[in-house]
Amino acid sequence: MYAPEQVPLPESMAETFDGKPEVQRRYSEYWSADHFDADAWRRLIAAYWGYVTMIDVQIGRLLSALRELDLWDDTAVIFTADHGEFTGAHRLNDKGPAMYEDIYRIPGIVRVPGAPPRTVDAFATLIDLNPTILELAGLPPQEPCDGTSLLPLLSGAPSEGRDEGRDEGRDEVVTEFHGHHFPYSQRMIRDRRHKLVFNPEGVHELYDLDGDPHELRNLYAVPAYAEVRRDLTVRLYRELLRRGDPAYTWMSYMADIGEGRAPDVDGVADDVT
């Protein structure tokens, strides 16, 4: 469906894996990606675009059927994905042990009858769909429930004390990876500017998404980012502790959270244990 010669190559194909977890380089070798030339990458990406278009067409058939059956005005539609796809980004294929935006930032389209169309700039996760769907159905959230309903984001009405120009939602998002083809655990925290990836079996990662949107330079060991690294590490540790995620125990002795104590945002030391 798409001419390979017209396909632009991703900026992150400049990846060198320097200062990155060794598993990423090995994963590239696993897919023989280092043997692909530019033409091979373009052919692969063009084929993937064809698959994406095929899915879009099938979704279109479903939406048309809703209208034909007179169900459109009574049906909410949610379109998303379980993960992204590298297909050349960072010289990788498939998905796997790398928490880049190409894999973790996925489509999120929600259509609710009667709600005006709008674009929302806020963090959300797949876990949020559980309480969202239940609320749409007029049912109470399940207990326990780690997600938050997205319906307030869709309404466009800011909560009390929030600015009109800023969407509702959390200020950060925490994600997990438990292995693919082989056991390999990772945890990640991402806010509006920075991303920290905790790799118990490799080098930890820190990216400044403002200056490095393609995540090519790992800043974890850069002295100028020590305060950012420490802040994100403590925030990730506290969230994993809150969730009861066993990964927090790894962080207790494998990450920069201090000797059992860490500064809070107000500068007052809090016990993180």
The 8 nearest C-alpha neighbors of each residue, nearest first, counted from 0:
[[1, 49, 2, 45, 46, 48, 52, 50],
 [2, 0, 45, 3, 49, 48, 46, 5],
 [1, 3, 4, 5, 45, 0, 6, 42],
 [4, 2, 42, 41, 6, 5, 45, 1],
 [3, 5, 2, 6, 41, 38, 42, 7],
 [4, 6, 3, 2, 7, 1, 41, 45],
 [5, 7, 3, 4, 41, 8, 45, 2],
 [8, 6, 5, 9, 41, 4, 3, 10],
 [7, 9, 6, 10, 41, 12, 87, 40],
 [10, 8, 11, 12, 88, 7, 87, 89],
 [9, 11, 12, 13, 8, 213, 88, 89],
 [12, 10, 89, 13, 9, 88, 213, 14],
 [11, 13, 89, 14, 90, 10, 88, 9],
 [12, 14, 11, 10, 15, 89, 215, 90],
 [13, 15, 89, 12, 11, 16, 215, 90],
 [14, 16, 17, 13, 215, 89, 12, 24],
 [17, 15, 19, 14, 18, 24, 23, 20],
 [18, 16, 15, 19, 14, 216, 217, 20],
 [17, 19, 16, 217, 20, 202, 216, 21],
 [18, 20, 16, 17, 21, 202, 217, 204],
 [21, 19, 202, 201, 22, 23, 18, 203],
 [20, 22, 23, 24, 19, 25, 201, 16],
 [21, 23, 25, 20, 24, 26, 96, 201],
 [24, 22, 26, 21, 25, 20, 27, 97],
 [23, 25, 27, 26, 21, 22, 16, 28],
 [26, 24, 22, 28, 27, 23, 29, 21],
 [25, 27, 29, 23, 28, 24, 22, 30],
 [26, 28, 24, 91, 32, 25, 29, 30],
 [27, 29, 31, 25, 26, 30, 32, 33],
 [28, 30, 26, 27, 31, 25, 32, 24],
 [29, 31, 32, 28, 27, 26, 92, 91],
 [32, 30, 28, 29, 33, 34, 27, 35],
 [31, 33, 30, 34, 27, 35, 28, 90],
 [32, 34, 31, 35, 28, 27, 90, 36],
 [33, 35, 32, 31, 36, 28, 30, 39],
 [36, 34, 32, 39, 33, 40, 37, 31],
 [35, 37, 39, 38, 40, 34, 33, 32],
 [38, 36, 40, 39, 41, 35, 8, 42],
 [39, 37, 41, 40, 36, 42, 3, 4],
 [40, 38, 42, 36, 41, 37, 35, 43],
 [41, 39, 43, 37, 38, 42, 44, 35],
 [40, 42, 3, 38, 44, 43, 39, 6],
 [43, 41, 3, 45, 39, 40, 44, 46],
 [42, 44, 40, 46, 41, 45, 39, 47],
 [43, 45, 47, 41, 46, 42, 86, 40],
 [46, 44, 48, 42, 3, 47, 1, 43],
 [47, 45, 49, 43, 44, 48, 42, 50],
 [48, 46, 44, 50, 49, 45, 43, 51],
 [49, 47, 51, 45, 50, 46, 44, 52],
 [48, 50, 46, 52, 47, 51, 0, 53],
 [49, 51, 53, 47, 52, 48, 54, 46],
 [52, 50, 48, 54, 53, 49, 55, 47],
 [51, 53, 55, 49, 54, 50, 56, 48],
 [52, 54, 50, 56, 51, 55, 49, 57],
 [53, 55, 57, 51, 52, 56, 58, 50],
 [56, 54, 52, 58, 53, 57, 59, 51],
 [55, 57, 59, 53, 54, 58, 52, 60],
 [56, 58, 60, 54, 59, 55, 53, 61],
 [59, 57, 61, 55, 60, 56, 54, 62],
 [58, 60, 56, 62, 57, 61, 63, 55],
 [61, 59, 57, 63, 58, 62, 64, 56],
 [60, 62, 64, 58, 59, 63, 65, 57],
 [63, 61, 59, 65, 64, 60, 58, 66],
 [62, 64, 60, 66, 61, 65, 59, 67],
 [63, 65, 67, 61, 66, 62, 68, 60],
 [66, 64, 70, 71, 62, 68, 63, 67],
 [65, 67, 71, 69, 63, 64, 68, 70],
 [66, 68, 64, 69, 65, 63, 70, 71],
 [67, 69, 65, 66, 70, 64, 71, 63],
 [70, 68, 66, 67, 71, 65, 72, 64],
 [71, 69, 65, 73, 68, 72, 66, 74],
 [70, 72, 66, 65, 74, 73, 69, 112],
 [73, 71, 112, 70, 74, 69, 113, 66],
 [72, 74, 70, 71, 112, 75, 69, 111],
 [75, 73, 71, 72, 70, 76, 112, 111],
 [74, 76, 111, 110, 112, 77, 73, 109],
 [77, 75, 110, 109, 74, 78, 111, 108],
 [76, 78, 109, 108, 110, 79, 75, 107],
 [79, 77, 108, 107, 109, 76, 106, 80],
 [78, 80, 107, 106, 108, 77, 105, 81],
 [81, 79, 82, 105, 106, 78, 83, 107],
 [80, 82, 79, 83, 105, 125, 103, 102],
 [83, 81, 102, 80, 103, 105, 84, 104],
 [82, 84, 102, 101, 105, 103, 104, 85],
 [83, 85, 93, 102, 94, 86, 101, 82],
 [84, 86, 88, 92, 87, 93, 91, 101],
 [87, 85, 92, 88, 84, 44, 93, 91],
 [88, 86, 90, 91, 85, 92, 89, 40],
 [87, 89, 85, 90, 11, 12, 91, 9],
 [88, 90, 12, 11, 14, 91, 87, 13],
 [91, 89, 87, 88, 12, 32, 27, 14],
 [92, 90, 87, 27, 89, 85, 88, 86],
 [93, 91, 86, 85, 87, 94, 30, 90],
 [92, 94, 84, 85, 86, 95, 91, 83],
 [95, 93, 84, 85, 92, 102, 83, 96],
 [94, 96, 179, 97, 93, 178, 26, 98],
 [97, 95, 98, 23, 178, 183, 179, 22],
 [96, 98, 95, 99, 23, 94, 102, 185],
 [99, 97, 103, 102, 96, 100, 196, 187],
 [98, 100, 101, 97, 102, 103, 214, 104],
 [99, 101, 103, 104, 102, 98, 213, 83],
 [102, 100, 99, 83, 85, 103, 104, 84],
 [103, 101, 83, 100, 82, 84, 99, 104],
 [102, 104, 100, 105, 101, 82, 83, 99],
 [105, 103, 100, 102, 101, 83, 106, 82],
 [104, 106, 83, 103, 80, 82, 107, 79],
 [107, 105, 79, 80, 108, 104, 78, 83],
 [106, 108, 79, 78, 105, 109, 77, 80],
 [109, 107, 78, 77, 106, 79, 110, 76],
 [110, 108, 77, 76, 78, 111, 107, 75],
 [109, 111, 76, 75, 77, 112, 108, 114],
 [110, 112, 75, 114, 113, 109, 76, 74],
 [113, 111, 72, 114, 75, 73, 110, 74],
 [112, 114, 111, 115, 72, 110, 73, 116],
 [113, 115, 111, 112, 116, 154, 153, 110],
 [114, 116, 117, 113, 154, 153, 111, 112],
 [117, 115, 114, 118, 110, 153, 111, 113],
 [118, 116, 119, 115, 153, 155, 114, 154],
 [117, 119, 120, 116, 153, 108, 121, 166],
 [120, 118, 121, 166, 117, 152, 153, 155],
 [119, 121, 166, 118, 122, 165, 167, 168],
 [122, 120, 168, 119, 166, 123, 167, 169],
 [121, 123, 169, 168, 172, 171, 124, 120],
 [124, 122, 121, 127, 125, 172, 168, 149],
 [125, 123, 126, 127, 122, 128, 146, 172],
 [124, 126, 127, 128, 123, 81, 129, 146],
 [125, 127, 146, 124, 128, 129, 145, 147],
 [128, 126, 146, 147, 125, 124, 129, 148],
 [127, 129, 131, 126, 125, 130, 132, 148],
 [128, 130, 131, 127, 132, 126, 133, 146],
 [131, 129, 148, 133, 140, 132, 128, 127],
 [132, 130, 148, 128, 134, 129, 133, 149],
 [133, 131, 135, 134, 129, 130, 128, 136],
 [132, 134, 138, 130, 136, 135, 131, 140],
 [135, 133, 137, 131, 136, 138, 132, 130],
 [134, 136, 132, 133, 137, 131, 138, 75],
 [137, 135, 133, 134, 138, 132, 131, 139],
 [138, 136, 134, 135, 133, 139, 132, 140],
 [137, 139, 133, 134, 136, 140, 135, 132],
 [138, 140, 133, 134, 141, 137, 130, 136],
 [141, 139, 130, 133, 142, 138, 144, 134],
 [140, 142, 144, 143, 139, 130, 133, 129],
 [143, 141, 144, 140, 145, 139, 130, 146],
 [142, 144, 141, 145, 140, 146, 130, 242],
 [143, 145, 142, 146, 141, 140, 130, 147],
 [144, 146, 143, 147, 126, 127, 242, 142],
 [147, 145, 127, 126, 144, 130, 148, 129],
 [148, 146, 127, 130, 149, 145, 131, 126],
 [147, 149, 131, 130, 150, 127, 146, 128],
 [148, 150, 152, 131, 151, 147, 153, 127],
 [149, 151, 153, 152, 148, 154, 131, 134],
 [152, 150, 154, 153, 149, 155, 156, 148],
 [153, 151, 150, 149, 154, 155, 167, 166],
 [152, 154, 150, 151, 155, 149, 114, 117],
 [153, 155, 151, 156, 152, 150, 114, 115],
 [156, 154, 153, 152, 157, 151, 166, 117],
 [155, 157, 154, 158, 151, 152, 163, 153],
 [158, 156, 161, 163, 155, 159, 167, 162],
 [159, 157, 161, 160, 156, 167, 162, 151],
 [158, 160, 161, 157, 162, 156, 163, 167],
 [159, 161, 158, 162, 157, 163, 167, 165],
 [162, 160, 159, 158, 157, 163, 165, 167],
 [161, 163, 164, 165, 160, 157, 166, 158],
 [164, 162, 165, 157, 161, 166, 156, 155],
 [165, 163, 162, 166, 161, 157, 167, 155],
 [166, 164, 162, 163, 167, 161, 120, 157],
 [167, 165, 121, 120, 119, 168, 164, 152],
 [166, 168, 152, 157, 165, 121, 169, 151],
 [169, 167, 121, 122, 166, 170, 152, 123],
 [168, 170, 171, 122, 167, 172, 121, 123],
 [169, 171, 190, 168, 172, 122, 191, 121],
 [172, 170, 190, 189, 169, 122, 173, 188],
 [171, 173, 189, 188, 122, 190, 174, 170],
 [174, 172, 188, 187, 189, 171, 175, 186],
 [175, 173, 187, 186, 172, 188, 176, 103],
 [176, 174, 186, 185, 187, 177, 173, 184],
 [175, 177, 185, 184, 178, 186, 174, 183],
 [178, 176, 184, 183, 182, 185, 175, 179],
 [177, 179, 183, 182, 181, 184, 176, 180],
 [178, 180, 181, 95, 182, 96, 177, 183],
 [181, 179, 178, 182, 95, 183, 96, 94],
 [180, 182, 179, 178, 183, 177, 96, 95],
 [183, 181, 178, 177, 179, 184, 180, 176],
 [182, 184, 178, 177, 181, 185, 96, 179],
 [183, 185, 177, 176, 178, 182, 198, 186],
 [186, 184, 176, 198, 197, 175, 177, 187],
 [185, 187, 175, 197, 196, 174, 176, 198],
 [188, 186, 196, 174, 173, 195, 197, 175],
 [187, 189, 173, 195, 172, 194, 235, 174],
 [190, 188, 194, 172, 171, 193, 195, 187],
 [189, 191, 171, 192, 193, 170, 194, 172],
 [190, 192, 193, 189, 171, 170, 208, 194],
 [191, 193, 208, 190, 209, 207, 194, 189],
 [194, 192, 207, 190, 206, 208, 189, 191],
 [193, 195, 189, 206, 205, 188, 190, 196],
 [194, 196, 205, 188, 187, 204, 189, 197],
 [197, 195, 187, 204, 203, 186, 198, 205],
 [196, 198, 203, 186, 185, 187, 199, 195],
 [197, 199, 203, 185, 201, 200, 202, 196],
 [200, 198, 201, 197, 249, 185, 184, 253],
 [201, 199, 198, 202, 183, 184, 20, 185],
 [202, 200, 198, 20, 199, 203, 21, 22],
 [201, 203, 20, 198, 19, 204, 200, 18],
 [202, 204, 197, 198, 196, 201, 219, 205],
 [205, 203, 196, 219, 217, 195, 202, 206],
 [206, 204, 195, 219, 218, 217, 194, 196],
 [205, 207, 194, 193, 217, 208, 218, 214],
 [206, 208, 193, 209, 211, 210, 192, 194],
 [207, 209, 212, 211, 192, 210, 193, 206],
 [210, 208, 207, 211, 192, 212, 193, 191],
 [209, 211, 208, 207, 212, 206, 192, 213],
 [210, 212, 208, 214, 213, 207, 209, 215],
 [213, 211, 208, 214, 209, 210, 207, 215],
 [212, 214, 11, 211, 215, 10, 208, 100],
 [215, 213, 211, 212, 216, 206, 208, 99],
 [214, 216, 213, 14, 217, 11, 211, 13],
 [217, 215, 214, 218, 206, 211, 18, 17],
 [216, 218, 205, 204, 219, 206, 18, 19],
 [219, 217, 205, 221, 220, 206, 216, 204],
 [218, 220, 205, 204, 221, 217, 203, 228],
 [219, 221, 218, 222, 225, 224, 217, 205],
 [220, 222, 218, 223, 224, 219, 225, 217],
 [223, 221, 225, 224, 220, 219, 226, 218],
 [222, 224, 221, 225, 226, 227, 218, 220],
 [225, 223, 227, 222, 226, 221, 228, 218],
 [224, 226, 228, 222, 227, 223, 229, 221],
 [225, 227, 229, 228, 224, 230, 223, 222],
 [228, 226, 230, 224, 229, 225, 231, 193],
 [229, 227, 225, 231, 226, 230, 232, 224],
 [228, 230, 232, 226, 227, 231, 255, 225],
 [231, 229, 227, 233, 232, 228, 226, 234],
 [232, 230, 234, 228, 233, 229, 235, 227],
 [231, 233, 229, 235, 230, 234, 228, 236],
 [232, 234, 236, 230, 235, 231, 256, 237],
 [235, 233, 231, 237, 236, 232, 230, 238],
 [236, 234, 232, 238, 233, 237, 188, 231],
 [237, 235, 233, 239, 234, 238, 247, 232],
 [236, 238, 240, 234, 235, 239, 241, 233],
 [239, 237, 241, 235, 240, 236, 242, 234],
 [240, 238, 244, 242, 236, 241, 247, 237],
 [239, 241, 237, 243, 238, 242, 247, 236],
 [242, 240, 238, 239, 243, 237, 244, 236],
 [243, 241, 239, 244, 240, 238, 145, 237],
 [242, 244, 240, 241, 239, 245, 247, 246],
 [243, 245, 239, 246, 242, 247, 240, 241],
 [246, 244, 247, 248, 243, 249, 239, 240],
 [247, 245, 249, 244, 248, 250, 239, 186],
 [246, 248, 250, 245, 249, 239, 236, 240],
 [247, 249, 251, 246, 250, 245, 252, 244],
 [250, 248, 246, 247, 251, 253, 252, 199],
 [249, 251, 253, 254, 247, 248, 252, 246],
 [250, 252, 248, 249, 253, 247, 254, 256],
 [251, 253, 250, 254, 249, 248, 255, 256],
 [252, 254, 250, 249, 251, 255, 199, 248],
 [255, 253, 250, 256, 252, 251, 232, 249],
 [254, 256, 257, 229, 232, 253, 233, 250],
 [257, 255, 233, 254, 261, 232, 229, 258],
 [258, 256, 260, 259, 255, 261, 254, 229],
 [259, 257, 260, 256, 261, 255, 251, 252],
 [258, 260, 257, 272, 271, 270, 261, 256],
 [261, 259, 270, 271, 258, 257, 269, 268],
 [260, 262, 268, 269, 257, 256, 271, 263],
 [263, 261, 268, 266, 267, 269, 264, 260],
 [262, 264, 266, 265, 267, 268, 269, 261],
 [263, 265, 266, 262, 267, 230, 268, 261],
 [266, 264, 263, 267, 262, 268, 269, 261],
 [265, 267, 263, 264, 262, 268, 269, 261],
 [268, 266, 263, 265, 262, 269, 264, 261],
 [267, 269, 262, 261, 263, 266, 260, 270],
 [268, 270, 261, 260, 271, 262, 263, 267],
 [269, 271, 260, 272, 259, 261, 268, 262],
 [272, 270, 260, 269, 259, 261, 237, 233],
 [271, 270, 259, 260, 251, 240, 237, 269]]
